[in-house]
Amino acid sequence: MKKIIAYITGTLILGSVACNKDALNKGPLNLYSDSNIWKDSALISRVVLESYDGIHSIYDDAGNWMPMDITDEGKSARSFLQSNLINTGQYSPSTGIYTDVWSNTYAMIRNCNNVLAHLPDMPLSEAGKQQIKGEMLFLRALHYMDLYSIFGRFPMVTKVLSLNDDLTAPRGTDDDCVKLMLDDLDQAAALLPAAYPKTAAGRATKYAALGMKCRLLLNRKDYQAAAAAAKEVIDKGGYTLFPDYEAMFYPENDDNQEVIFNKEFAGDLSGQVHALDLYDNSAFFTGFSSLVDCPTQNMVDQYLMKDGLPWNQSPKFDPAHPYANRDPRFHASIIYDGTDWINQTMDLKLGSKYNPSTYSTAITGYMLRKFLNPKYIFNGTNGNYQNCIMLRLGEIYLNYAECQLKLGNAEEARTYINLLRQRAGMPVVPAGQLNWDTYVRERTVELAFEGQRFNDIRRWGTGATMIGAAITAVQISETNGVRSYKTVPLEQRYWHDKMYYFPIPQAQLQKYPAGKVPEQNPGW
């Protein structure tokens, strides 16, 4: 995040910081009066910086539970986490699911509105003000998209209000909420630059705004408009697929050519770290009950064999070696029995030193590999600094392909599916053979665990089969030194269509005065 400040102070603030070089090293912003902050260009820079820190990413959920754990992608190894209440249908508005997301998101929205309100009085160039306006509108839209993806309609707050006023804001209509987000993204796209110097990686760009617009429109099933936004990113954004699918997520490849927008993590200035490597590696490496997020057998079965056929149709499948000859994205995303990981050959048989029964176990027989840093050093006090990719070209290709399929243009869609397959080292889909099931499978493995699965399932209307499914695991046995692998049931998930949206937390509703409490989501 230090890179962001360097660019703001060097370009937007012009010569101001030259007169106040120690401004960025001053104490917390809450030590300054509100009026003083907006008169000091360096303090304004810090406010902008901290606005990016408030982005909610899946890496921020590490140690608790990630979105994968409430879909068919994953299962939390910790029975006391709220994801288990969701999976078994034992939750209600009073359970507190996503309470912190609701309150924290509105705190971030208030921050965006506060910056926007003070723009006219800032001692900046007009160009600098317009760029900050674009950034705040982008971030506000991003925060509202987070709320919308969880709760649906939300209270629309577009100006700085008192706490009591915030609590009495009614939920907007669905159309009005979507219009607010789209308007913010359109304005942001018009105001933001197409790119920044490398020293300013992590800032919102024109194409980040258009890419998020594409995601929102796709989830609204506005295929024509979503396709148009995707194509503009594809044709004009200058992004290309990173050649190595696995290494794309390594810290040494942060801000690579595929990344359209990510949350930056750094320890030198912002102090933000995450705990992904600590909570999703085996206790063998961490030394404590660390494992949280486990991929399911359901997810493993989605990965094709190297010949492009499903495992149960391919002659390349060997039940004695079920993980051989798989789509390379499988090996890049999941730690399975026999995986080489951090100079160890992983033995995931229950009770081994890598999967001890006295710790949080790999309850499904698998561990997460995607996102983790194979060079992470577990001793000492080091944190995790790899960025969280929140939007990349691979997703835009898939969004565009889905739109084209829905619009009846299967061959146009096939072009972009095959670009992803070629990057992965998989056979291309032949002409005339791209169908809906093939597309869904491709999206499932390409975007595995990246946090969009629940949105996809809601859009496709497949909650009953993809979330309310029987979750399976692998049972590893050994006889005379020979291992065998058997798919076994692990959990029968509960599903009701009301679960496409989460209930507004009761703790939030209780803050509203009598007569102004917003309506709860249907069924809750």
Disulfide bonds with the S-S distance in Angstrom:
none
